[in-house]
Amino acid sequence: MTTHVLILCTHNSARSVLAEGMLNHWAKKLGKDVQAHSAGSAPSGTVNPFALEALHLAGVDTHGVRSKSWDEFTGPDAPPLSLVITVCDSAAGETCPLFYGGKAGEPLKVHWGYPDPSDTRGDAAKRRAFELTRQAIGYRMLQLLHLPIATMSKPRLQQALAEIAAS
């Protein structure tokens, strides 16, 4: 059964898109049955071109990536979420809606914050900031994929996710 992970950032244009791309990329490469999704509380409606460039240069498929609302993940037609990861401080501080967790109940939540690479000035500096953010996010996604997510108890998984956040 597929493990669905939702990654949140307020505008769903940069960090959450990088995380969605990296988690899906590594899951496919490692043969893991994990599907990442991303969304935002106030989606911009467009994906930052520097995020798409960073993913493309790393060989990550960006087909179908789009900026969307977290409301898409709140109803019974939504994929059953096991985990919700916030990647920006403002999204972490917001009151999230109830996400559909399927038979497993409400998904676990964790905050893995990253500075916003969009705040960097100048194209060269911005490209570097996006690449460094992609690498940092990719490393945590690899750590996540090395956990036996499907067989871990919720308390043990929550502990492991907190340990990844602290690393």
MDTraj code that builds the backbone (N, CA, C; nanometers):
import mdtraj as md
import numpy as np

residues = "MET THR THR HIS VAL LEU ILE LEU CYS THR HIS ASN SER ALA ARG SER VAL LEU ALA GLU GLY MET LEU ASN HIS TRP ALA LYS LYS LEU GLY LYS ASP VAL GLN ALA HIS SER ALA GLY SER ALA PRO SER GLY THR VAL ASN PRO PHE ALA LEU GLU ALA LEU HIS LEU ALA GLY VAL ASP THR HIS GLY VAL ARG SER LYS SER TRP ASP GLU PHE THR GLY PRO ASP ALA PRO PRO LEU SER LEU VAL ILE THR VAL CYS ASP SER ALA ALA GLY GLU THR CYS PRO LEU PHE TYR GLY GLY LYS ALA GLY GLU PRO LEU LYS VAL HIS TRP GLY TYR PRO ASP PRO SER ASP THR ARG GLY ASP ALA ALA LYS ARG ARG ALA PHE GLU LEU THR ARG GLN ALA ILE GLY TYR ARG MET LEU GLN LEU LEU HIS LEU PRO ILE ALA THR MET SER LYS PRO ARG LEU GLN GLN ALA LEU ALA GLU ILE ALA ALA SER".split()
xyz = np.array([
    [0.0834, -0.1176, 0.0000],
    [0.0000, 0.0000, 0.0000],
    [0.0882, 0.1245, 0.0000],
    [0.0582, 0.2168, -0.0862],
    [0.1379, 0.3375, -0.1028],
    [0.1306, 0.4255, 0.0213],
    [0.2461, 0.4747, 0.0642],
    [0.2536, 0.5733, 0.1708],
    [0.2495, 0.7103, 0.1059],
    [0.1475, 0.7893, 0.1378],
    [0.1315, 0.9235, 0.0824],
    [0.1817, 1.0267, 0.1820],
    [0.2659, 1.1172, 0.1322],
    [0.3263, 1.2222, 0.2136],
    [0.2887, 1.3571, 0.1521],
    [0.2340, 1.4461, 0.2349],
    [0.1998, 1.5804, 0.1900],
    [0.3015, 1.6785, 0.2464],
    [0.3597, 1.7603, 0.1589],
    [0.4584, 1.8601, 0.2005],
    [0.3968, 1.9979, 0.1815],
    [0.3964, 2.0766, 0.2890],
    [0.3299, 2.2063, 0.2892],
    [0.4257, 2.3225, 0.3013],
    [0.3968, 2.4264, 0.2272],
    [0.4607, 2.5572, 0.2398],
    [0.3537, 2.6573, 0.1993],
    [0.3537, 2.7739, 0.2550],
    [0.2440, 2.8681, 0.2353],
    [0.2054, 2.8852, 0.0889],
    [0.3021, 2.9156, 0.0016],
    [0.2699, 2.9467, -0.1377],
    [0.2850, 2.8289, -0.2336],
    [0.3402, 2.7177, -0.1870],
    [0.3595, 2.5989, -0.2701],
    [0.4227, 2.6348, -0.4046],
    [0.5351, 2.7081, -0.3957],
    [0.6018, 2.7479, -0.5194],
    [0.7508, 2.7145, -0.5202],
    [0.8101, 2.6878, -0.4044],
    [0.9548, 2.6647, -0.4009],
    [0.9902, 2.5440, -0.3135],
    [1.0014, 2.5645, -0.1813],
    [1.0493, 2.4569, -0.0934],
    [0.9640, 2.3315, -0.0973],
    [0.8329, 2.3464, -0.0930],
    [0.7459, 2.2278, -0.0950],
    [0.7547, 2.1560, -0.2295],
    [0.7720, 2.2321, -0.3357],
    [0.7870, 2.1731, -0.4690],
    [0.9205, 2.0986, -0.4776],
    [1.0260, 2.1575, -0.4233],
    [1.1553, 2.0886, -0.4198],
    [1.1436, 1.9575, -0.3416],
    [1.0729, 1.9622, -0.2296],
    [1.0581, 1.8424, -0.1460],
    [0.9750, 1.7354, -0.2160],
    [0.8653, 1.7759, -0.2788],
    [0.7829, 1.6805, -0.3534],
    [0.8665, 1.6128, -0.4624],
    [0.9389, 1.6930, -0.5381],
    [1.0208, 1.6383, -0.6450],
    [1.1278, 1.5438, -0.5950],
    [1.1972, 1.5833, -0.4884],
    [1.3060, 1.4997, -0.4371],
    [1.2548, 1.3703, -0.3745],
    [1.1451, 1.3781, -0.2991],
    [1.0931, 1.2554, -0.2380],
    [1.0456, 1.1580, -0.3457],
    [0.9744, 1.2065, -0.4449],
    [0.9299, 1.1170, -0.5524],
    [1.0477, 1.0620, -0.6325],
    [1.1479, 1.1457, -0.6556],
    [1.2677, 1.1033, -0.7293],
    [1.3393, 0.9898, -0.6554],
    [1.3678, 1.0122, -0.5276],
    [1.4406, 0.9106, -0.4503],
    [1.3557, 0.7847, -0.4291],
    [1.2252, 0.8009, -0.4077],
    [1.1390, 0.6835, -0.3883],
    [1.1425, 0.5948, -0.5121],
    [1.1353, 0.6559, -0.6280],
    [1.1399, 0.5790, -0.7530],
    [1.2745, 0.5094, -0.7683],
    [1.3832, 0.5840, -0.7437],
    [1.5179, 0.5253, -0.7572],
    [1.5408, 0.4096, -0.6604],
    [1.4850, 0.4207, -0.5393],
    [1.5057, 0.3186, -0.4358],
    [1.3986, 0.2099, -0.4362],
    [1.3010, 0.2217, -0.5255],
    [1.1949, 0.1222, -0.5323],
    [1.1023, 0.1240, -0.4117],
    [1.0807, 0.2410, -0.3543],
    [0.9938, 0.2548, -0.2367],
    [0.8535, 0.2944, -0.2815],
    [0.7538, 0.2382, -0.2171],
    [0.6142, 0.2679, -0.2492],
    [0.5684, 0.3901, -0.1698],
    [0.6259, 0.5045, -0.2048],
    [0.5970, 0.6318, -0.1391],
    [0.5623, 0.7327, -0.2480],
    [0.4581, 0.8105, -0.2240],
    [0.4156, 0.9137, -0.3179],
    [0.4087, 1.0466, -0.2444],
    [0.4855, 1.1440, -0.2930],
    [0.4841, 1.2782, -0.2347],
    [0.3867, 1.3668, -0.3094],
    [0.3277, 1.4586, -0.2340],
    [0.2388, 1.5611, -0.2876],
    [0.2811, 1.6908, -0.2190],
    [0.2532, 1.8043, -0.2810],
    [0.2800, 1.9313, -0.2144],
    [0.1603, 2.0226, -0.2308],
    [0.1477, 2.1164, -0.1371],
    [0.0361, 2.2104, -0.1403],
    [0.0694, 2.3286, -0.0510],
    [-0.0185, 2.4285, -0.0563],
    [0.0001, 2.5474, 0.0258],
    [-0.1309, 2.6004, 0.0794],
    [-0.1214, 2.6778, 0.1862],
    [-0.2405, 2.7395, 0.2450],
    [-0.2882, 2.8572, 0.1607],
    [-0.1947, 2.9236, 0.0942],
    [-0.2256, 3.0364, 0.0056],
    [-0.1414, 3.0211, -0.1201],
    [-0.1712, 2.9190, -0.2028],
    [-0.0852, 2.8895, -0.3181],
    [-0.0735, 3.0074, -0.4138],
    [0.0476, 3.0227, -0.4667],
    [0.0739, 3.1322, -0.5603],
    [0.0124, 3.1056, -0.6974],
    [-0.0099, 2.9796, -0.7272],
    [-0.0628, 2.9435, -0.8583],
    [0.0450, 2.9158, -0.9609],
    [0.1695, 2.9494, -0.9283],
    [0.2813, 2.9211, -1.0186],
    [0.3968, 2.8627, -0.9388],
    [0.4733, 2.7796, -1.0043],
    [0.5930, 2.7230, -0.9425],
    [0.7109, 2.8131, -0.9772],
    [0.7944, 2.8414, -0.8792],
    [0.9106, 2.9263, -0.9007],
    [1.0019, 2.8617, -1.0061],
    [1.0386, 2.9357, -1.1105],
    [1.1229, 2.8776, -1.2162],
    [1.2595, 2.8322, -1.1660],
    [1.3109, 2.8930, -1.0593],
    [1.4389, 2.8487, -1.0046],
    [1.4253, 2.7110, -0.9379],
    [1.3085, 2.6826, -0.8804],
    [1.2834, 2.5499, -0.8234],
    [1.2799, 2.4458, -0.9339],
    [1.2083, 2.4765, -1.0411],
    [1.2019, 2.3839, -1.1545],
    [1.3399, 2.3613, -1.2153],
    [1.4186, 2.4677, -1.2258],
    [1.5536, 2.4564, -1.2812],
    [1.6418, 2.3679, -1.1938],
    [1.6375, 2.3893, -1.0628],
    [1.7196, 2.3091, -0.9713],
    [1.6824, 2.1607, -0.9811],
    [1.5536, 2.1320, -0.9867],
    [1.5098, 1.9933, -0.9991],
    [1.5519, 1.9352, -1.1337],
    [1.5317, 2.0103, -1.2394],
    [1.5669, 1.9637, -1.3738],
    [1.7170, 1.9323, -1.3829],
    [1.8007, 2.0228, -1.3310],
    [1.9460, 2.0015, -1.3374],
    [1.9904, 1.8804, -1.2554],
    [1.9093, 1.8415, -1.1566],
    [1.9406, 1.7231, -1.0757],
    [1.8807, 1.5953, -1.1362],
    [1.8168, 1.6087, -1.2529],
    [1.7603, 1.4916, -1.3186],
    [1.6250, 1.4490, -1.2637],
    [1.5552, 1.5411, -1.1980],
    [1.4252, 1.5105, -1.1379],
    [1.3136, 1.5461, -1.2361],
    [1.2217, 1.4530, -1.2547],
    [1.1073, 1.4747, -1.3425],
    [1.0128, 1.5773, -1.2790],
    [0.9817, 1.6832, -1.3509],
    [0.8919, 1.7867, -1.2989],
    [0.7587, 1.7897, -1.3726],
    [0.7340, 1.6910, -1.4543],
    [0.6078, 1.6849, -1.5285],
    [0.4906, 1.6802, -1.4303],
    [0.3947, 1.7673, -1.4499],
    [0.2749, 1.7680, -1.3662],
    [0.2877, 1.8444, -1.2360],
    [0.4057, 1.8982, -1.2067],
    [0.4237, 1.9751, -1.0834],
    [0.3468, 2.1061, -1.0972],
    [0.2688, 2.1394, -0.9938],
    [0.1920, 2.2634, -0.9963],
    [0.1703, 2.3148, -0.8544],
    [0.1410, 2.4426, -0.8436],
    [0.1100, 2.5052, -0.7157],
    [-0.0393, 2.4859, -0.6894],
    [-0.0720, 2.4262, -0.5730],
    [-0.2115, 2.3949, -0.5437],
    [-0.2440, 2.4151, -0.3961],
    [-0.3712, 2.4212, -0.3673],
    [-0.4197, 2.4440, -0.2312],
    [-0.4207, 2.3146, -0.1500],
    [-0.3990, 2.3309, -0.0210],
    [-0.4063, 2.2146, 0.0678],
    [-0.5489, 2.1612, 0.0784],
    [-0.6467, 2.2373, 0.0322],
    [-0.7856, 2.1910, 0.0344],
    [-0.8047, 2.0654, -0.0498],
    [-0.7177, 2.0443, -0.1491],
    [-0.7267, 1.9240, -0.2324],
    [-0.7020, 1.7959, -0.1531],
    [-0.6503, 1.8093, -0.0323],
    [-0.6122, 1.6917, 0.0466],
    [-0.6982, 1.6742, 0.1712],
    [-0.8145, 1.7401, 0.1735],
    [-0.8984, 1.7357, 0.2936],
    [-1.0222, 1.6478, 0.2802],
    [-1.0576, 1.6079, 0.1620],
    [-1.1820, 1.5327, 0.1430],
    [-1.1610, 1.3842, 0.1254],
    [-1.2707, 1.3112, 0.1163],
    [-1.2626, 1.1648, 0.1034],
    [-1.2035, 1.1186, -0.0296],
    [-1.1978, 1.2068, -0.1299],
    [-1.1362, 1.1701, -0.2576],
    [-0.9853, 1.1915, -0.2571],
    [-0.9346, 1.2510, -0.1503],
    [-0.7906, 1.2770, -0.1383],
    [-0.7175, 1.1467, -0.1084],
    [-0.5890, 1.1401, -0.1440],
    [-0.5128, 1.0204, -0.1076],
    [-0.5027, 1.0098, 0.0446],
    [-0.5024, 0.8885, 0.0988],
    [-0.4913, 0.8723, 0.2436],
    [-0.3492, 0.9069, 0.2900],
    [-0.3360, 1.0183, 0.3582],
    [-0.2045, 1.0679, 0.3982],
    [-0.1541, 0.9978, 0.5242],
    [-0.0272, 0.9602, 0.5207],
    [0.0388, 0.9040, 0.6386],
    [0.1177, 1.0094, 0.7130],
    [0.1649, 1.1097, 0.6382],
    [0.2571, 1.2068, 0.6945],
    [0.2366, 1.3429, 0.6291],
    [0.2408, 1.4492, 0.7112],
    [0.2360, 1.5865, 0.6622],
    [0.3621, 1.6560, 0.7130],
    [0.4415, 1.7100, 0.6202],
    [0.5665, 1.7783, 0.6535],
    [0.5536, 1.9248, 0.6141],
    [0.5757, 2.0158, 0.7093],
    [0.5823, 2.1582, 0.6752],
    [0.7291, 2.1932, 0.6551],
    [0.7559, 2.2750, 0.5525],
    [0.8939, 2.3107, 0.5206],
    [0.9205, 2.4605, 0.5308],
    [0.8188, 2.5377, 0.5725],
    [0.8409, 2.6798, 0.5985],
    [0.7775, 2.7150, 0.7317],
    [0.8387, 2.8089, 0.8009],
    [0.7933, 2.8433, 0.9351],
    [0.6517, 2.8988, 0.9374],
    [0.6142, 2.9767, 0.8357],
    [0.4795, 3.0337, 0.8371],
    [0.3738, 2.9240, 0.8222],
    [0.3987, 2.8251, 0.7380],
    [0.3031, 2.7147, 0.7239],
    [0.2968, 2.6323, 0.8517],
    [0.4103, 2.6158, 0.9184],
    [0.4134, 2.5393, 1.0430],
    [0.3307, 2.6075, 1.1510],
    [0.3238, 2.7402, 1.1468],
    [0.2502, 2.8150, 1.2473],
    [0.1022, 2.8284, 1.2188],
    [0.0594, 2.7876, 1.0990],
    [-0.0811, 2.7991, 1.0627],
    [-0.1609, 2.6810, 1.1171],
    [-0.2880, 2.7041, 1.1397],
    [-0.3772, 2.5957, 1.1782],
    [-0.4139, 2.5200, 1.0524],
    [-0.3697, 2.3969, 1.0459],
    [-0.3944, 2.3153, 0.9279],
    [-0.5353, 2.2571, 0.9330],
    [-0.5928, 2.2337, 0.8169],
    [-0.7219, 2.1644, 0.8149],
    [-0.7007, 2.0178, 0.8533],
    [-0.8091, 1.9469, 0.8709],
    [-0.7990, 1.8035, 0.8933],
    [-0.7728, 1.7377, 0.7594],
    [-0.6626, 1.6644, 0.7523],
    [-0.6286, 1.5963, 0.6284],
    [-0.6781, 1.4536, 0.6347],
    [-0.7125, 1.4021, 0.5195],
    [-0.7640, 1.2667, 0.5090],
    [-0.6510, 1.1672, 0.5315],
    [-0.6663, 1.0840, 0.6331],
    [-0.5649, 0.9848, 0.6646],
    [-0.6071, 0.8426, 0.6356],
    [-0.7256, 0.8237, 0.5835],
    [-0.7719, 0.6885, 0.5541],
    [-0.7976, 0.6104, 0.6806],
    [-0.7837, 0.4790, 0.6709],
    [-0.8101, 0.3907, 0.7848],
    [-0.7108, 0.4123, 0.8982],
    [-0.5934, 0.4652, 0.8645],
    [-0.4896, 0.4856, 0.9662],
    [-0.5194, 0.6056, 1.0558],
    [-0.6210, 0.6835, 1.0215],
    [-0.6547, 0.8006, 1.1021],
    [-0.5759, 0.9221, 1.0590],
    [-0.5716, 1.0209, 1.1462],
    [-0.5035, 1.1463, 1.1138],
    [-0.3546, 1.1227, 1.0893],
    [-0.2986, 1.1855, 0.9837],
    [-0.1556, 1.1664, 0.9541],
    [-0.0666, 1.2304, 1.0596],
    [0.0538, 1.1769, 1.0721],
    [0.1550, 1.2377, 1.1590],
    [0.1996, 1.3691, 1.0976],
    [0.2410, 1.4635, 1.1828],
    [0.2882, 1.5933, 1.1347],
    [0.4274, 1.6205, 1.1909],
    [0.5108, 1.6811, 1.1064],
    [0.6457, 1.7181, 1.1472],
    [0.6846, 1.8458, 1.0734],
    [0.7695, 1.9250, 1.1364],
    [0.8192, 2.0476, 1.0727],
    [0.9680, 2.0321, 1.0439],
    [1.0033, 2.0468, 0.9164],
    [1.1421, 2.0482, 0.8716],
    [1.1631, 2.1806, 0.7999],
    [1.1994, 2.2832, 0.8724],
    [1.2083, 2.4173, 0.8162],
    [1.3354, 2.4437, 0.7370],
    [1.3197, 2.5254, 0.6346],
    [1.4304, 2.5699, 0.5498],
    [1.4118, 2.7182, 0.5210],
    [1.5220, 2.7939, 0.5131],
    [1.5087, 2.9341, 0.4714],
    [1.4545, 2.9412, 0.3286],
    [1.3852, 3.0485, 0.2984],
    [1.3258, 3.0631, 0.1654],
    [1.4320, 3.1065, 0.0648],
    [1.4668, 3.0191, -0.0312],
    [1.5680, 3.0574, -0.1309],
    [1.5192, 3.1700, -0.2224],
    [1.3898, 3.1928, -0.2281],
    [1.3339, 3.3006, -0.3107],
    [1.3727, 3.4384, -0.2597],
    [1.4106, 3.4463, -0.1330],
    [1.4478, 3.5748, -0.0734],
    [1.5871, 3.6211, -0.1143],
    [1.6618, 3.5363, -0.1825],
    [1.7969, 3.5690, -0.2259],
    [1.7922, 3.6660, -0.3435],
    [1.8868, 3.7604, -0.3461],
    [1.8901, 3.8610, -0.4545],
    [1.9934, 3.8224, -0.5596],
    [1.9574, 3.8454, -0.6848],
    [2.0478, 3.8175, -0.7960],
    [2.0309, 3.6748, -0.8460],
    [2.0285, 3.6588, -0.9759],
    [2.0022, 3.5274, -1.0349],
    [2.1049, 3.4211, -0.9969],
    [2.2336, 3.4544, -1.0006],
    [2.3367, 3.3554, -0.9682],
    [2.3242, 3.3111, -0.8222],
    [2.3062, 3.4065, -0.7322],
    [2.2911, 3.3745, -0.5901],
    [2.1625, 3.2952, -0.5663],
    [2.0586, 3.3297, -0.6382],
    [1.9304, 3.2596, -0.6235],
    [1.9435, 3.1146, -0.6719],
    [2.0122, 3.0944, -0.7839],
    [2.0334, 2.9574, -0.8337],
    [2.1092, 2.8745, -0.7295],
    [2.2102, 2.9340, -0.6716],
    [2.2877, 2.8632, -0.5686],
    [2.2014, 2.8330, -0.4465],
    [2.1207, 2.9295, -0.4029],
    [2.0333, 2.9087, -0.2867],
    [1.9323, 2.7969, -0.3135],
    [1.8751, 2.7945, -0.4317],
    [1.7796, 2.6889, -0.4648],
    [1.8483, 2.5530, -0.4705],
    [1.9684, 2.5481, -0.5259],
    [2.0401, 2.4207, -0.5326],
    [2.0769, 2.3709, -0.3923],
    [2.1242, 2.4594, -0.3079],
    [2.1588, 2.4182, -0.1709],
    [2.0344, 2.3726, -0.0940],
    [1.9231, 2.4401, -0.1156],
    [1.7980, 2.3996, -0.0510],
    [1.7527, 2.2645, -0.1043],
    [1.7637, 2.2434, -0.2342],
    [1.7285, 2.1141, -0.2936],
    [1.8128, 2.0017, -0.2343],
    [1.9437, 2.0270, -0.2179],
    [2.0318, 1.9261, -0.1604],
    [1.9942, 1.8948, -0.0154],
    [1.9683, 1.9979, 0.0634],
    [1.9329, 1.9782, 0.2044],
    [1.8015, 1.9008, 0.2171],
    [1.7042, 1.9398, 0.1379],
    [1.5753, 1.8703, 0.1394],
    [1.5927, 1.7267, 0.0911],
    [1.6690, 1.7083, -0.0148],
    [1.6924, 1.5745, -0.0681],
    [1.7554, 1.4814, 0.0336],
    [1.8464, 1.5339, 0.1148],
    [1.9112, 1.4526, 0.2176],
    [1.8091, 1.4041, 0.3206],
    [1.7220, 1.4943, 0.3649],
    [1.6201, 1.4525, 0.4622],
    [1.5221, 1.3531, 0.4001],
    [1.4901, 1.3710, 0.2745],
    [1.3990, 1.2776, 0.2089],
    [1.4617, 1.1389, 0.1989],
    [1.5914, 1.1343, 0.1753],
    [1.6611, 1.0044, 0.1768],
    [1.6543, 0.9406, 0.3146],
    [1.6746, 1.0202, 0.4184],
    [1.6638, 0.9677, 0.5547],
    [1.5236, 0.9118, 0.5803],
    [1.4226, 0.9844, 0.5361],
    [1.2845, 0.9388, 0.5525],
    [1.2635, 0.8051, 0.4822],
    [1.3131, 0.7933, 0.3610],
    [1.2925, 0.6711, 0.2834],
    [1.3681, 0.5511, 0.3390],
    [1.4673, 0.5745, 0.4215],
    [1.5390, 0.4634, 0.4821],
    [1.4715, 0.4123, 0.6093],
    [1.3624, 0.4763, 0.6497],
    [1.2845, 0.4285, 0.7640],
    [1.1847, 0.3230, 0.7166],
    [1.1574, 0.2221, 0.8001],
    [1.0522, 0.1253, 0.7640],
    [0.9140, 0.1843, 0.7968],
    [0.8759, 0.2874, 0.7217],
    [0.7566, 0.3673, 0.7506],
    [0.6318, 0.2812, 0.7682],
    [0.6127, 0.1858, 0.6794],
    [0.4898, 0.1063, 0.6788],
    [0.4753, 0.0180, 0.8020],
    [0.5863, -0.0147, 0.8673],
    [0.5791, -0.1072, 0.9802],
    [0.6076, -0.0422, 1.1157],
    [0.6426, 0.0855, 1.1150],
    [0.6738, 0.1523, 1.2420],
    [0.5461, 0.1954, 1.3132],
    [0.5494, 0.1886, 1.4460],
    [0.4375, 0.2415, 1.5234],
    [0.4376, 0.3935, 1.5089],
    [0.3220, 0.4561, 1.5275],
    [0.3150, 0.6021, 1.5150],
    [0.4086, 0.6727, 1.6128],
    [0.4147, 0.6305, 1.7399],
    [0.5077, 0.6994, 1.8307],
    [0.6542, 0.6853, 1.7882],
    [0.6922, 0.5682, 1.7417],
    [0.8315, 0.5480, 1.6989],
    [0.8610, 0.6274, 1.5719],
    [0.7658, 0.6308, 1.4782],
    [0.7844, 0.7086, 1.3566],
    [0.7939, 0.8571, 1.3900],
    [0.7087, 0.9068, 1.4803],
    [0.7131, 1.0468, 1.5201],
    [0.8496, 1.0802, 1.5795],
    [0.9046, 0.9904, 1.6603],
    [1.0371, 1.0098, 1.7199],
    [1.1446, 1.0141, 1.6108],
    [1.1367, 0.9215, 1.5164],
    [1.2358, 0.9167, 1.4077],
    [1.2282, 1.0429, 1.3218],
    [1.1087, 1.0924, 1.2968],
    [1.0924, 1.2148, 1.2181],
    [1.1510, 1.3354, 1.2920],
    [1.1338, 1.3383, 1.4244],
    [1.1930, 1.4463, 1.5050],
    [1.3445, 1.4382, 1.5032],
    [1.3988, 1.3179, 1.5027],
    [1.5443, 1.3004, 1.4960],
    [1.5975, 1.3483, 1.3613],
    [1.5254, 1.3216, 1.2550],
    [1.5660, 1.3718, 1.1235],
    [1.5628, 1.5242, 1.1242],
    [1.4600, 1.5817, 1.1829],
    [1.4486, 1.7288, 1.1903],
    [1.5667, 1.7905, 1.2640],
    [1.6176, 1.7202, 1.3636],
    [1.7272, 1.7729, 1.4458],
    [1.8628, 1.7546, 1.3779],
    [1.8682, 1.6748, 1.2716],
    [1.9972, 1.6474, 1.2073],
    [2.0333, 1.7523, 1.1050],
])
top = md.Topology()
chain = top.add_chain()
for i, resn in enumerate(residues, 1):
    res = top.add_residue(resn, chain, resSeq=i)
    for name in ("N", "CA", "C"):
        top.add_atom(name, md.element.get_by_symbol(name[0]), res)
traj = md.Trajectory(xyz[None], top)
